[in-house]
């Protein structure tokens, strides 16, 4: 068995993939003030489809002995996304939103992997929610500053039931370290985290292309 805590191994072996996802042009423009509110809305729309799939997988995995410790209703994002879209687009938002090609593939991957394999579930769960609790808070602050949002429109990033995000994340990492995976299973989980990061990078590329097509 590896002597390195799994949470540390996971972070170190996915560092490059994570950085590539964060540095995608679409997100970079949004973060530095070059993006528009429509760009932000386009991102929230894709989050809707992704979290619908992930939180459906969560319901299926609640009784799994490996996955269950990671599941917390405090993390649930779908209701907040729906409220954000109602605020950003209007009450008929469901009639106007569609998933981009990468989102379709991402959702399929979640349904095929995260809903049936505990390690795959943890990989996608970790990638999304710990990112939301970390870099997501920076995104929220910047979007509030740029677009004048208070809480409406950025509810996705507000974790009102988690008083101490750092402690929550530390506990989550302790849970990662406690899972009795052998080295082969750890590597499989790490590979799936890389897959999730790649989907995020590809999604930003899709969003850039869609934006360029609309401008043209």
DAPE-V151692 format. One record per pair of residues at least 6 apart in sequence whose C-alpha atoms are under 6 Angstrom apart, sorted by the first residue. I is the first residue (numbers start at 1). J is the second residue. D is the distance in Angstrom with one decimal. If there is no record, write none. Layout:
i = {I;I}
j = {J;J}
d = {D;D}
This chain:
i = {5;6;7;7;7;10;17;21;26;26;29;46;50;53;57;62;67;74;77;80;80;81;84;102;113;114;114;119;123;123;123}
j = {177;177;173;176;177;190;197;201;204;208;35;99;107;107;115;68;118;161;156;155;156;156;153;203;120;120;121;189;189;192;193}
d = {5.6;5.0;5.5;5.8;5.9;5.9;6.0;4.5;5.5;5.6;5.3;6.0;5.7;5.9;4.4;5.0;5.4;5.6;5.9;5.3;5.1;5.4;4.4;5.5;5.6;4.7;3.8;5.5;5.7;5.9;5.0}
